[in-house]
């Protein structure tokens, strides 16, 4: 069985870090002329969709659904299923009662049917089967987020918070993915991420950002406070509950760190996935710490938890370096290294 790490967003949604990989179909460019590859007689999905052409099947054995690309736009997919599936993230558009269309350019879209998970992102199609994953219970990520009722308003979107200024594609995508998460802490992570790592993208923006900083109103801060200051069902955000849930996340990562050495000897794939989760999770905690500071929320318990977690990360720095596959050009970690030179996880790319 080919067990591979799940993407961090899916790992948190599903409550496990690895699964049996059943498909990894790379993005296909529109210039590849897919239409001649099939005929209507060969293809069970041969019903043209509003003149978009005959969908081209993506081979996937044993799945309870069928997947195909649209020949005129291979970044859009057609999914046929006679059963019911759950949309974990993203959105789909119904074409017929048994067919849906997914535009993978807009945002990552993940669907689950039975014990299968399908992820479509920028033309890349991946699928996993979840049954049979024998992970230690202590190493499973929580399937659900912290208790609901934190009171945070709905994520307004990166563009709304930035107010029309430019934003690197990686940062916009990462923030909006966190903002769309069902975990009530993740939209706060998204806001903190923008506050931490956004930087001007033009000379005019740099001048405006400098002027605002001198006036004591850093870019993004008024928009964030306006959004997070909204009352939801008559109640403001419960910042004490936010701090408590953030501390619980820190404690989870501390436990994962403590088990890394033993896990590396027993299950290398799971150890790599766990190390990756620790790094991404620590960055999320930094974003939450930033939001708590910006909103003048309590931070004493969180600061103590982060200090303990960072000390453990120093102790386990060698095993983290051994397990992680990090690109020297990774824009996220390079932004962390540039904006927050004391952050140990940003230093891992150096």
Number of C-alpha atoms within 10 A of each C-alpha: 9 10 18 17 21 21 14 20 18 19 21 20 19 20 15 26 29 29 25 19 19 21 18 13 15 12 15 17 12 13 9 10 13 19 15 9 12 15 13 14 8 10 14 14 20 16 13 12 16 7 8 12 17 25 31 25 21 15 12 17 10 10 19 16 17 19 22 22 25 22 22 18 19 24 23 21 25 24 20 20 16 11 10 12 15 11 15 20 20 20 17 19 11 12 14 10 9 12 18 17 21 23 22 24 14 14 19 21 22 24 18 20 17 14 12 21 24 21 23 24 21 18 22 18 24 18 23 23 22 19 11 11 14 10 14 10 9 11 21 18 21 17 14 14 18 18 12 13 13 19 20 23 18 14 22 15 17 20 13 13 21 19 11 9 14 15 17 12 10 11 19 19 17 16 23 20 20 22 23 19 20 15 18 25 24 22 25 26 23 29 28 26 25 22 21 18 15 19 18 17 12 11 9 11 15 13 12 15 18 16 14 14 12 10 9 10 13 15 22 19 19 13 14 22 13 11 18 21 14 16 13 15 8 7 12 15 19 13 19 14 18 27 22 16 19 24 20 15 20 24 16 19 23 21 15 21 24 14 14 23 14 11 19 18 9 11 12 14 17 25 28 24 21 31 23 21 23 23 19 15 17 23 22 23 21 18 23 26 23 21 26 20 13 15 15 10 18 17 21 9 12 22 14 11 18 20 12 14 20 18 12 16 22 11 13 15 16 10 17 24 14 11 19 17 12 13 12 11 10 11 14 15 24 20 17 21 19 14 15 16 13 11 17 18 23 20 15 18 18 11
